[in-house]
């Protein structure tokens, strides 16, 4: 088993190509907070378990979360050297203890050139990731900061399955591409409004309806 058997393209490969994938893939483990990818052309990443955060950096060096990758998700940008027209840097970090399955970029490039199914898969996945990035850009440019923070808190609660979030103001700022002080001020306002309850290293969501209302603005 390679981990890629459920990928849309795998069943359409020839037996020889499937064996090429099986012999090339490697499993890597990363503890929470560890860097997984930093602009090198690693290859196609499939999340076996855990969660990855894909982000870019602003001119000021602030992190901006583009999207997350969950179990079964595939990251194409980690094989960016085989993609034309990619001119921005992305980075990947493990948000939880994570195992990935890596298909080296040279193998994936070879398959893309010889298999219509792989080429089509690349195009569809690239479109999906581009849509995610454009959504983030629209949020940054057009949505008020309190609405963005409310959306992020709701998203974090959905990921963790808990209204008590073990997350720092610095981590929230990194997701949003802003400074910790801005997050702290807004969270303090949320607390005064009875929307959240703050303690060291945690944010408890006390009024989900109010957060949803803010997020929709």
Secondary structure, DSSP 8 states (H G I E B T S, - for coil): --S-TTSTTGGGS-HHHHHHHHHH-EEEEE-TT-EEEESS--EEEEEEES-EEEEEE-TTS-EEEEEEE-TT-EESGGGGGGSTT--S--EEEESSSEEEEEEEHHHHHHHHHH-HHHHHHHHHHHHHHHHHHHHHHHHHHHS-HHHHHHHHHHHHHHHHTSSEE---HHHHHHHHTS-HHHHHHHHHHHHHTTSEEEETTEEEE--HHHHHHHHT-
